[in-house]
């Protein structure tokens, strides 16, 4: 039986290695989050509680990333013709936004604690932070390797959560050492606010990148005018207009364009040549080229000017 709606690219992602990595990371993160929350409450350390709050967001972020990976495996249908791969970008946007919100909360709590310092159990604070540092180094390394094998914005957003955690653990340890040697509890909220700033910067970067994908902007590594010139260089092509290039998901790009061609040339040959060039030279495997001529397709003044130029 012939498939009624054939897609020459699958619009699906089977990220087996990433899936396994995220499951392992999720389990380890959830276990340590419980330890860190209890430790932060018992030690009364804002820096440790800030780190545990970020860890809670990591659990949610990983859960969202897992959902995006499973969604991406679903086939396109009559309603979702591009499949569900774009959900990874939505997950990235939400994860980045969560980082910014958490960073704001950490900063507010840091200011409040700076105004009203409270006693801290330095031994417990340092011990849990040291364990957290080891855990975060392992998890960050695992996710970094996964990024190299199966790169996508969704995993990148999860990785940024753990880079923030790694820096948080370092910050908590530095805070504990400074308080121990100086006796100044102000270092605890100051370090927590610095951690918040780093987390906010990473989150905002993810938000901007995913926002651009959701807005269907031209990918950074592609230049619209260069692509236009390459299409014009194809034999028989006289003009390229109404061109759009956008990202469907990481490493999946689409292009649509209308082209004027010579009346005496075989249009299917032009379409084939343009499609092959876009795939080979620009990595755009999903292209839709509409062949036109201003004598047959009304383009108003634009078409009339083109006829004057070519005549």
C-alpha positions as CSV (number, residue, x, y, z in Angstrom):
1,X,0.0,0.0,0.0
2,X,1.4,3.4,-1.0
3,X,1.7,6.0,1.8
4,X,-0.8,8.7,1.1
5,X,1.4,11.6,2.2
6,X,5.0,10.9,1.4
7,X,7.7,13.1,3.1
8,X,11.2,13.0,1.6
9,X,12.7,13.8,5.0
10,X,11.2,12.1,8.1
11,X,10.5,15.1,10.3
12,X,11.4,12.7,13.2
13,X,14.3,12.3,15.5
14,X,15.5,9.0,17.0
15,X,18.0,10.2,19.7
16,X,18.8,6.9,21.4
17,X,22.0,7.9,23.1
18,X,20.6,11.2,24.3
19,X,17.5,9.4,25.7
20,X,19.7,7.1,27.8
21,X,21.9,10.0,29.0
22,X,19.0,12.0,30.1
23,X,17.4,9.2,32.0
24,X,20.6,8.5,34.0
25,X,21.1,12.3,34.6
26,X,17.4,12.7,35.7
27,X,17.7,9.9,38.3
28,X,21.0,11.1,39.8
29,X,19.8,14.7,39.8
30,X,16.5,13.8,41.6
31,X,18.4,11.8,44.3
32,X,20.9,14.6,45.0
33,X,18.2,17.3,45.0
34,X,16.6,15.6,48.0
35,X,19.9,15.5,49.8
36,X,20.7,19.1,49.0
37,X,17.2,20.5,50.1
38,X,17.5,18.7,53.4
39,X,21.1,19.9,53.9
40,X,20.2,23.5,53.0
41,X,17.4,23.6,55.5
42,X,19.5,22.0,58.3
43,X,22.5,24.2,57.7
44,X,20.5,27.4,57.1
45,X,22.7,28.3,54.1
46,X,21.0,30.5,51.5
47,X,23.8,29.6,49.0
48,X,23.1,25.9,49.4
49,X,19.3,26.5,49.3
50,X,19.8,28.6,46.1
51,X,21.7,25.7,44.6
52,X,19.0,23.2,45.7
53,X,16.3,25.4,44.1
54,X,18.3,25.3,40.9
55,X,18.5,21.5,41.2
56,X,14.8,21.3,41.5
57,X,14.5,23.3,38.3
58,X,17.0,20.8,36.7
59,X,14.6,17.9,37.5
60,X,11.8,19.8,35.8
61,X,14.0,20.8,32.9
62,X,15.2,17.2,32.4
63,X,11.6,16.0,32.5
64,X,10.7,18.5,29.9
65,X,13.7,17.6,27.7
66,X,12.7,13.9,28.0
67,X,9.2,14.7,26.9
68,X,10.6,16.7,23.9
69,X,12.8,13.7,22.8
70,X,9.8,11.3,23.0
71,X,7.6,13.8,21.1
72,X,10.2,14.1,18.4
73,X,10.0,10.4,17.6
74,X,6.3,10.7,16.6
75,X,5.4,10.7,12.9
76,X,3.9,13.7,11.0
77,X,0.2,13.6,10.6
78,X,-2.6,15.5,8.9
79,X,-2.6,18.2,11.6
80,X,1.2,18.3,12.5
81,X,2.7,18.0,9.0
82,X,6.2,18.9,10.3
83,X,5.9,16.3,13.0
84,X,6.7,17.2,16.6
85,X,10.4,18.0,16.4
86,X,9.7,21.7,17.1
87,X,8.7,20.8,20.6
88,X,12.3,20.5,21.5
89,X,12.6,24.2,20.9
90,X,9.5,25.0,23.0
91,X,11.1,22.9,25.8
92,X,14.4,24.9,25.4
93,X,12.5,28.2,25.6
94,X,10.6,27.1,28.8
95,X,13.9,25.8,30.4
96,X,15.7,29.0,29.6
97,X,12.8,31.1,31.0
98,X,12.8,28.9,34.2
99,X,16.5,29.7,34.6
100,X,15.9,33.4,34.4
101,X,13.0,33.3,36.9
102,X,15.0,31.2,39.4
103,X,17.9,33.6,39.1
104,X,15.6,36.5,39.9
105,X,14.3,34.6,43.0
106,X,17.8,33.9,44.2
107,X,18.8,37.5,43.8
108,X,15.8,38.7,45.9
109,X,16.5,36.2,48.6
110,X,20.1,37.2,48.6
111,X,19.2,40.9,49.2
112,X,16.8,39.9,52.1
113,X,19.5,37.7,53.7
114,X,22.1,40.5,53.3
115,X,19.8,42.8,55.3
116,X,19.1,40.2,57.9
117,X,22.0,37.7,58.2
118,X,21.4,34.4,59.9
119,X,23.7,31.8,61.5
120,X,25.0,29.0,59.2
121,X,26.3,25.4,59.8
122,X,29.5,25.7,57.8
123,X,30.5,22.0,58.2
124,X,27.2,20.7,56.8
125,X,27.1,23.4,54.1
126,X,30.7,22.6,52.9
127,X,30.2,18.8,53.0
128,X,27.0,18.8,50.9
129,X,28.4,21.4,48.5
130,X,31.5,19.2,48.0
131,X,29.4,16.1,47.1
132,X,27.3,18.4,44.8
133,X,30.5,19.5,43.0
134,X,31.5,15.9,42.2
135,X,27.9,15.0,41.1
136,X,27.7,18.1,38.9
137,X,31.1,17.5,37.3
138,X,30.0,14.0,36.4
139,X,26.6,15.1,35.0
140,X,28.0,18.1,33.1
141,X,30.6,15.8,31.5
142,X,28.0,13.2,30.5
143,X,25.7,15.8,28.9
144,X,28.6,17.5,27.1
145,X,29.6,14.2,25.5
146,X,25.9,13.6,24.5
147,X,25.8,17.1,22.9
148,X,28.8,16.2,20.7
149,X,27.1,13.0,19.5
150,X,23.5,14.2,19.0
151,X,23.5,18.0,19.1
152,X,20.2,19.8,19.7
153,X,19.0,23.0,21.5
154,X,16.9,20.9,23.9
155,X,20.0,19.1,25.4
156,X,21.9,22.4,25.3
157,X,19.3,24.0,27.6
158,X,19.5,21.0,30.0
159,X,23.3,21.3,29.9
160,X,23.2,24.9,30.9
161,X,21.2,24.0,34.0
162,X,24.1,21.8,35.0
163,X,26.8,24.3,34.2
164,X,24.9,26.6,36.5
165,X,24.8,23.9,39.1
166,X,28.5,23.3,38.8
167,X,29.3,26.9,39.3
168,X,26.8,27.0,42.2
169,X,28.6,24.2,43.9
170,X,31.9,26.0,43.5
171,X,30.3,29.2,44.8
172,X,28.9,27.5,47.9
173,X,32.3,26.0,48.7
174,X,34.0,29.4,48.3
175,X,31.4,31.0,50.4
176,X,31.8,28.5,53.2
177,X,35.6,28.9,53.2
178,X,35.4,32.7,53.2
179,X,32.9,32.7,56.1
180,X,35.1,30.3,58.0
181,X,38.2,32.4,57.7
182,X,36.6,35.9,58.0
183,X,33.6,35.2,60.2
184,X,31.5,37.4,57.8
185,X,28.1,35.8,57.0
186,X,27.5,38.3,54.2
187,X,29.5,36.2,51.8
188,X,26.7,33.6,51.8
189,X,24.1,36.0,50.1
190,X,26.7,37.7,48.0
191,X,27.8,34.4,46.5
192,X,24.2,33.3,46.0
193,X,23.5,36.5,44.1
194,X,26.6,36.0,41.9
195,X,25.4,32.4,41.2
196,X,22.0,33.9,40.2
197,X,23.7,36.3,37.8
198,X,25.5,33.4,36.0
199,X,22.3,31.3,35.9
200,X,20.4,34.3,34.4
201,X,23.0,34.8,31.7
202,X,22.9,31.2,30.6
203,X,19.1,31.1,30.7
204,X,18.7,34.3,28.7
205,X,21.1,32.9,26.0
206,X,18.9,29.9,25.6
207,X,15.7,32.0,25.6
208,X,17.1,34.2,22.8
209,X,18.2,31.3,20.7
210,X,15.0,29.3,21.0
211,X,12.9,32.4,20.5
212,X,14.6,33.0,17.1
213,X,13.8,29.4,16.1
214,X,10.2,29.8,17.1
215,X,10.0,33.1,15.1
216,X,11.3,31.3,12.0
217,X,14.3,33.5,11.6
218,X,17.1,32.7,9.2
219,X,19.7,30.4,10.9
220,X,22.9,32.2,12.0
221,X,25.1,30.0,9.8
222,X,23.1,30.7,6.6
223,X,23.1,33.9,4.6
224,X,20.0,34.7,2.6
225,X,21.8,36.7,-0.1
226,X,24.5,34.0,-0.6
227,X,21.7,31.4,-1.1
228,X,19.9,33.8,-3.5
229,X,23.1,34.1,-5.7
230,X,23.7,30.4,-5.7
231,X,20.1,29.8,-6.9
232,X,20.5,32.5,-9.6
233,X,23.7,30.7,-10.7
234,X,21.6,27.6,-11.7
235,X,21.1,27.4,-15.5
236,X,17.7,28.8,-16.6
237,X,17.0,30.8,-13.4
238,X,16.4,34.5,-14.0
239,X,15.1,35.8,-10.7
240,X,14.6,34.6,-7.1
241,X,11.9,36.2,-4.9
242,X,9.5,35.5,-2.0
243,X,12.3,33.4,-0.4
244,X,12.1,32.2,3.2
245,X,14.6,30.1,5.2
246,X,14.0,28.8,8.7
247,X,14.8,26.2,11.3
248,X,12.3,23.3,11.9
249,X,14.5,21.8,14.6
250,X,18.2,21.5,15.3
251,X,20.0,20.4,12.0
252,X,16.7,20.5,10.1
253,X,16.2,23.5,7.8
254,X,13.6,24.5,5.3
255,X,13.5,26.9,2.3
256,X,10.7,28.1,0.1
257,X,11.3,30.3,-3.0
258,X,9.6,31.5,-6.2
259,X,11.9,31.6,-9.2
260,X,11.4,33.1,-12.7
261,X,12.9,30.7,-15.3
262,X,13.4,30.9,-19.1
263,X,10.3,29.7,-21.0
264,X,12.3,27.3,-23.1
265,X,13.8,25.4,-20.2
266,X,12.5,22.3,-18.5
267,X,11.2,23.4,-15.1
268,X,11.7,20.1,-13.4
269,X,15.4,20.2,-14.3
270,X,15.6,23.6,-12.6
271,X,13.9,22.4,-9.5
272,X,16.1,19.3,-9.3
273,X,19.3,21.4,-9.8
274,X,18.3,24.0,-7.2
275,X,17.3,21.3,-4.6
276,X,20.6,19.4,-5.1
277,X,22.6,22.6,-4.7
278,X,20.8,23.6,-1.5
279,X,21.4,20.2,0.0
280,X,25.0,19.9,-1.0
281,X,26.2,23.5,-0.4
282,X,23.9,24.8,2.4
283,X,22.6,21.7,4.2
284,X,19.0,22.5,3.4
285,X,17.4,19.2,2.6
286,X,13.8,20.4,2.7
287,X,13.1,22.9,-0.1
288,X,10.0,23.9,-2.0
289,X,10.7,25.8,-5.3
290,X,7.8,27.3,-7.3
291,X,8.7,27.8,-10.9
292,X,7.1,30.9,-12.5
293,X,7.3,33.3,-15.5
294,X,5.8,36.9,-15.4
295,X,4.0,36.3,-18.7
296,X,2.1,33.4,-17.1
297,X,2.0,34.5,-13.4
298,X,0.9,38.0,-12.5
299,X,3.5,39.9,-10.5
300,X,2.3,43.4,-11.1
301,X,4.9,46.1,-11.5
302,X,7.6,43.7,-10.3
303,X,6.9,41.3,-13.2
304,X,6.8,44.1,-15.8
305,X,10.2,45.5,-14.6
306,X,11.7,42.0,-14.9
307,X,10.4,41.6,-18.4
308,X,12.1,44.9,-19.4
309,X,15.4,43.7,-18.0
310,X,15.5,40.3,-19.7
311,X,14.0,41.5,-23.0
